[in-house]
């Protein structure tokens, strides 16, 4: 499993897209379901009052386990996705950031 801890200072929802890939051939081997990163809460003026924080787990189904045998890299992409765009004005600070901390937990069975 992959564990993703995030902190977002952006007042808009983000999606984290993750792919297992072969970096030598630039081939995508499998794609995980997108992970929603919640928007940082804002005050009535649209300014971020606290960063949004959370943890999510990407688990490996049989397709992802097969891709582990062939792949040597994991690519991550963040996509902005605001659902409040029509009803709420939000201000993005020039120094706002999104931080990801990724850890893996792997169990290996060795055949003798």
C-alpha positions as a Markdown table, in Angstrom:
| # | Residue | x | y | z |
|---|---|---|---|---|
| 1 | Unk | 0.0 | 0.0 | 0.0 |
| 2 | Unk | 1.0 | 3.6 | -0.5 |
| 3 | Unk | 0.2 | 6.1 | 2.2 |
| 4 | Unk | -0.2 | 9.7 | 1.2 |
| 5 | Unk | -0.2 | 12.5 | 3.8 |
| 6 | Unk | -1.2 | 15.9 | 2.4 |
| 7 | Unk | -1.3 | 19.5 | 3.5 |
| 8 | Unk | -3.0 | 22.0 | 1.2 |
| 9 | Unk | -3.1 | 25.8 | 1.6 |
| 10 | Unk | -5.2 | 26.2 | -1.5 |
| 11 | Unk | -8.9 | 27.1 | -1.2 |
| 12 | Unk | -9.9 | 24.7 | -4.0 |
| 13 | Unk | -10.3 | 21.0 | -4.2 |
| 14 | Unk | -7.5 | 19.0 | -5.8 |
| 15 | Unk | -7.3 | 15.5 | -7.3 |
| 16 | Unk | -4.2 | 13.4 | -7.0 |
| 17 | Unk | -3.7 | 11.1 | -10.0 |
| 18 | Unk | -1.2 | 8.3 | -9.6 |
| 19 | Unk | 0.2 | 5.9 | -12.1 |
| 20 | Unk | 2.7 | 3.0 | -11.9 |
| 21 | Unk | 5.0 | 3.3 | -14.9 |
| 22 | Unk | 8.1 | 1.9 | -16.6 |
| 23 | Unk | 10.4 | 5.0 | -16.7 |
| 24 | Unk | 12.7 | 3.4 | -19.3 |
| 25 | Unk | 10.0 | 3.2 | -22.0 |
| 26 | Unk | 7.7 | 6.0 | -20.5 |
| 27 | Unk | 4.9 | 3.4 | -20.5 |
| 28 | Unk | 2.0 | 3.8 | -18.0 |
| 29 | Unk | 1.3 | 0.3 | -16.6 |
| 30 | Unk | -1.7 | 1.0 | -14.4 |
| 31 | Unk | -3.6 | 4.0 | -12.9 |
| 32 | Unk | -5.0 | 4.2 | -9.4 |
| 33 | Unk | -8.3 | 5.8 | -8.7 |
| 34 | Unk | -8.0 | 9.6 | -8.2 |
| 35 | Unk | -7.7 | 10.8 | -4.6 |
| 36 | Unk | -9.6 | 13.9 | -3.5 |
| 37 | Unk | -7.6 | 16.5 | -1.6 |
| 38 | Unk | -10.1 | 18.8 | 0.2 |
| 39 | Unk | -10.0 | 22.5 | -0.1 |
| 40 | Unk | -8.5 | 24.6 | 2.7 |
| 41 | Unk | -11.3 | 26.4 | 4.7 |
| 42 | Unk | -11.8 | 30.1 | 4.0 |
| 43 | Unk | -13.3 | 33.0 | 5.9 |
| 44 | Unk | -16.1 | 35.2 | 4.5 |
| 45 | Unk | -13.5 | 37.3 | 2.6 |
| 46 | Unk | -12.3 | 34.1 | 0.8 |
| 47 | Unk | -8.9 | 34.0 | 2.6 |
| 48 | Unk | -7.6 | 30.6 | 3.8 |
| 49 | Unk | -7.8 | 30.3 | 7.6 |
| 50 | Unk | -6.2 | 26.9 | 8.0 |
| 51 | Unk | -4.5 | 24.4 | 5.7 |
| 52 | Unk | -6.5 | 21.2 | 4.9 |
| 53 | Unk | -4.7 | 18.1 | 6.1 |
| 54 | Unk | -5.4 | 14.4 | 5.6 |
| 55 | Unk | -4.1 | 10.9 | 4.9 |
| 56 | Unk | -5.2 | 8.5 | 2.2 |
| 57 | Unk | -4.2 | 5.0 | 1.3 |
| 58 | Unk | -3.7 | 3.6 | -2.2 |
| 59 | Unk | -4.1 | -0.2 | -2.0 |
| 60 | Unk | -2.7 | -2.6 | -4.6 |
| 61 | Unk | -5.2 | -4.8 | -6.4 |
| 62 | Unk | -4.0 | -7.7 | -8.6 |
| 63 | Unk | -3.5 | -5.4 | -11.6 |
| 64 | Unk | -1.3 | -3.0 | -9.6 |
| 65 | Unk | 0.7 | -5.9 | -8.1 |
| 66 | Unk | 1.4 | -7.2 | -11.6 |
| 67 | Unk | 2.5 | -3.7 | -12.6 |
| 68 | Unk | 4.9 | -3.6 | -9.7 |
| 69 | Unk | 6.8 | -6.5 | -11.3 |
| 70 | Unk | 7.3 | -4.5 | -14.5 |
| 71 | Unk | 7.4 | -0.9 | -13.3 |
| 72 | Unk | 10.2 | 1.1 | -11.7 |
| 73 | Unk | 8.4 | 4.4 | -11.0 |
| 74 | Unk | 5.3 | 6.1 | -9.7 |
| 75 | Unk | 4.1 | 9.3 | -11.3 |
| 76 | Unk | 1.8 | 11.7 | -9.4 |
| 77 | Unk | -0.1 | 14.6 | -10.9 |
| 78 | Unk | -2.2 | 17.2 | -9.0 |
| 79 | Unk | -5.3 | 18.6 | -10.8 |
| 80 | Unk | -7.3 | 21.6 | -9.6 |
| 81 | Unk | -11.0 | 20.9 | -9.4 |
| 82 | Unk | -13.2 | 23.6 | -7.7 |
| 83 | Unk | -16.8 | 22.7 | -7.0 |
| 84 | Unk | -17.6 | 26.2 | -5.5 |
| 85 | Unk | -16.5 | 28.2 | -8.6 |
| 86 | Unk | -20.0 | 29.6 | -9.2 |
| 87 | Unk | -21.0 | 30.5 | -5.7 |
| 88 | Unk | -17.8 | 31.5 | -3.8 |
| 89 | Unk | -14.8 | 33.8 | -4.4 |
| 90 | Unk | -11.6 | 32.5 | -2.9 |
| 91 | Unk | -8.2 | 34.1 | -2.7 |
| 92 | Unk | -5.0 | 32.2 | -3.4 |
| 93 | Unk | -2.0 | 33.5 | -1.6 |
| 94 | Unk | 1.2 | 33.8 | -3.6 |
| 95 | Unk | 3.1 | 31.6 | -1.1 |
| 96 | Unk | 0.3 | 28.9 | -0.8 |
| 97 | Unk | 1.6 | 25.4 | -1.1 |
| 98 | Unk | 0.6 | 21.7 | -1.4 |
| 99 | Unk | 2.8 | 19.2 | 0.3 |
| 100 | Unk | 2.7 | 15.5 | -0.2 |
| 101 | Unk | 4.5 | 12.9 | 2.0 |
| 102 | Unk | 4.4 | 9.4 | 0.5 |
| 103 | Unk | 5.3 | 6.1 | 2.2 |
| 104 | Unk | 5.1 | 2.5 | 1.1 |
| 105 | Unk | 4.3 | -0.6 | 3.0 |
| 106 | Unk | 5.4 | -3.8 | 1.1 |
| 107 | Unk | 5.2 | -7.4 | 2.1 |
| 108 | Unk | 7.3 | -9.8 | 0.0 |
| 109 | Unk | 6.9 | -13.6 | 0.0 |
| 110 | Unk | 10.0 | -15.3 | -1.3 |
| 111 | Unk | 9.8 | -18.7 | -3.0 |
| 112 | Unk | 12.5 | -21.1 | -2.1 |
